[in-house]
Amino acid sequence: IFKEEDDYEIFFGHLRDSMELSKSLFPQVLQLSTLSDYKQNIIDLLVTLVDSGYVKAADYQSYYPGIYIDAKVAWKKQQAKEEKMMEASNKKIMENEEEDMEDDYVSGGNSYELNDYAVLLMPFYDSNKNVKLYFTKLLQSRDELVRMNAAVLLLRNKKEVPDSILQNLAAN
């Protein structure tokens, strides 16, 4: 337990220096992810390890239900953010202000969190229909960064992405 929040970053920064050694901490270190002080750093480390191939789905499969729930919560936050932006855009249209909704829409924070969860869920894509549905939702997001991250992750893992999604992303 550290006094300063930066100390967690420093500690986990050392773990990121050696992926080979860090992989031996999983899945046991996931038990600490229930503590808010550790959660984001552990998830970040796990994402890096999964994305680089050091940790496989079997290494954290028992934690899949919790990860999936967190991913769903992050998606619900994204939906709420998108709905709020749509309401603001509709209000502007009704007030005859001609501003493009996309200009006001700011991607960022939550889209990176969604991408992290997508990386953690990807190994379960073929074996779990809920994961496929999660990716379908990501690809339908109004947030271009969310759609782009999901499409890239799917393509990197040799999964199909509808041509219409790719064409829309390319056009933008």
C-alpha positions as CSV (number, residue, x, y, z in Angstrom):
1,I,0.0,0.0,0.0
2,F,1.4,3.3,-1.1
3,K,0.7,6.8,0.2
4,E,1.0,8.5,-3.2
5,E,-0.9,7.4,-6.3
6,D,2.2,7.9,-8.4
7,D,3.9,5.2,-6.4
8,Y,1.5,2.6,-7.9
9,E,2.5,3.8,-11.4
10,I,6.2,3.5,-10.6
11,F,5.8,0.1,-9.1
12,F,3.8,-1.2,-12.1
13,G,6.2,0.5,-14.4
14,H,8.9,-1.8,-13.1
15,L,6.7,-4.8,-13.9
16,R,6.2,-3.6,-17.5
17,D,10.0,-3.5,-17.9
18,S,10.1,-7.3,-17.9
19,M,7.1,-9.0,-19.5
20,E,8.7,-12.4,-19.1
21,L,8.8,-12.0,-15.3
22,S,5.5,-10.2,-15.0
23,K,3.6,-13.0,-16.7
24,S,4.4,-15.3,-13.8
25,L,2.3,-13.0,-11.5
26,F,-0.9,-13.9,-13.4
27,P,-3.5,-15.0,-12.6
28,Q,-2.8,-14.6,-8.8
29,V,-2.2,-10.8,-9.0
30,L,-5.7,-10.4,-10.4
31,Q,-7.0,-10.9,-6.9
32,L,-5.7,-7.4,-6.1
33,S,-7.8,-5.9,-8.9
34,T,-10.7,-5.8,-6.6
35,L,-8.9,-3.1,-4.7
36,S,-9.4,0.3,-6.4
37,D,-5.8,1.4,-5.8
38,Y,-4.5,-1.5,-7.9
39,K,-7.3,-2.2,-10.4
40,Q,-6.3,0.0,-13.3
41,N,-2.6,-0.7,-13.1
42,I,-3.3,-4.5,-13.0
43,I,-5.7,-4.2,-16.0
44,D,-3.1,-2.2,-17.9
45,L,-0.4,-4.7,-17.2
46,L,-2.7,-7.6,-18.2
47,V,-3.7,-5.9,-21.4
48,T,-0.1,-5.5,-22.3
49,L,0.7,-9.1,-21.5
50,V,-2.3,-10.4,-23.4
51,D,-1.7,-8.2,-26.4
52,S,1.9,-9.2,-26.6
53,G,1.1,-12.9,-26.2
54,Y,2.7,-13.5,-22.9
55,V,-0.6,-14.3,-21.2
56,K,-3.2,-16.6,-22.7
57,A,-6.9,-16.8,-22.1
58,A,-6.5,-19.9,-20.0
59,D,-4.3,-17.9,-17.6
60,Y,-7.1,-15.6,-16.6
61,Q,-10.2,-17.5,-17.7
62,S,-11.5,-17.7,-14.1
63,Y,-11.5,-13.9,-14.0
64,Y,-13.4,-13.6,-17.3
65,P,-16.9,-13.0,-15.7
66,G,-15.6,-10.0,-13.7
67,I,-13.7,-8.6,-16.8
68,Y,-16.9,-9.1,-18.9
69,I,-19.0,-7.2,-16.3
70,D,-16.5,-4.4,-16.2
71,A,-16.5,-4.3,-20.0
72,K,-20.3,-4.1,-20.1
73,V,-20.2,-1.2,-17.5
74,A,-17.7,0.7,-19.6
75,W,-19.9,0.2,-22.7
76,K,-23.0,1.5,-20.8
77,K,-20.9,4.6,-19.8
78,Q,-20.0,5.0,-23.5
79,Q,-23.7,4.7,-24.5
80,A,-24.7,7.3,-22.0
81,K,-22.0,9.6,-23.3
82,E,-23.1,9.1,-26.9
83,E,-26.8,9.6,-26.0
84,K,-26.0,12.9,-24.2
85,M,-24.1,14.1,-27.3
86,M,-27.0,13.2,-29.5
87,E,-29.4,15.1,-27.3
88,A,-27.1,18.1,-27.3
89,S,-26.9,17.9,-31.1
90,N,-30.6,17.6,-31.5
91,K,-31.1,20.6,-29.3
92,K,-28.8,22.6,-31.4
93,I,-30.6,21.5,-34.6
94,M,-33.9,22.6,-33.0
95,E,-32.4,25.9,-32.2
96,N,-31.3,26.3,-35.8
97,E,-27.6,26.2,-35.1
98,E,-25.7,24.6,-37.9
99,E,-22.9,22.8,-36.2
100,D,-21.8,19.3,-37.0
101,M,-22.3,16.8,-34.1
102,E,-18.9,15.2,-34.9
103,D,-17.1,18.5,-34.3
104,D,-18.5,18.6,-30.8
105,Y,-17.9,15.0,-30.1
106,V,-14.7,14.4,-28.2
107,S,-13.2,10.9,-28.2
108,G,-10.9,9.9,-25.4
109,G,-10.8,8.4,-21.9
110,N,-13.6,5.8,-22.1
111,S,-12.7,4.7,-25.6
112,Y,-9.3,3.6,-24.3
113,E,-10.9,1.7,-21.5
114,L,-13.2,0.0,-24.0
115,N,-10.2,-0.9,-26.1
116,D,-8.5,-2.4,-23.0
117,Y,-11.5,-4.6,-22.3
118,A,-11.7,-5.6,-25.9
119,V,-8.1,-6.8,-25.9
120,L,-8.9,-8.9,-22.7
121,L,-12.1,-10.3,-24.2
122,M,-10.7,-11.1,-27.7
123,P,-9.3,-14.5,-26.7
124,F,-12.8,-15.5,-25.9
125,Y,-14.3,-14.2,-29.1
126,D,-14.8,-17.6,-30.8
127,S,-16.0,-19.4,-27.7
128,N,-18.4,-16.9,-26.3
129,K,-21.3,-15.3,-28.1
130,N,-21.5,-12.5,-25.6
131,V,-18.0,-11.4,-26.6
132,K,-19.1,-11.3,-30.3
133,L,-22.1,-9.2,-29.3
134,Y,-19.8,-6.9,-27.3
135,F,-17.6,-6.3,-30.4
136,T,-20.7,-5.8,-32.5
137,K,-21.8,-3.0,-30.2
138,L,-18.3,-1.4,-30.3
139,L,-18.4,-1.4,-34.1
140,Q,-21.8,0.4,-33.9
141,S,-20.6,3.1,-31.6
142,R,-20.9,6.7,-32.7
143,D,-17.4,7.3,-31.4
144,E,-15.0,6.8,-34.3
145,L,-12.1,5.9,-32.1
146,V,-14.1,3.1,-30.5
147,R,-15.1,1.8,-33.9
148,M,-11.5,2.1,-35.2
149,N,-10.0,0.3,-32.2
150,A,-12.5,-2.5,-32.4
151,A,-12.0,-3.0,-36.1
152,V,-8.2,-3.0,-35.9
153,L,-8.3,-5.5,-33.0
154,L,-10.6,-7.8,-35.0
155,L,-8.5,-7.6,-38.1
156,R,-5.3,-8.2,-36.2
157,N,-6.9,-11.4,-34.8
158,K,-8.1,-12.5,-38.2
159,K,-11.8,-11.9,-37.5
160,E,-14.2,-10.5,-40.0
161,V,-15.2,-6.8,-40.0
162,P,-18.1,-5.7,-42.2
163,D,-16.9,-3.8,-45.3
164,S,-19.3,-1.0,-44.5
165,I,-17.5,-0.3,-41.2
166,L,-14.1,-0.2,-42.9
167,Q,-15.4,2.0,-45.7
168,N,-17.0,4.4,-43.3
169,L,-13.8,4.6,-41.2
170,A,-11.7,5.1,-44.3
171,A,-14.0,7.8,-45.6
172,N,-13.7,9.7,-42.3
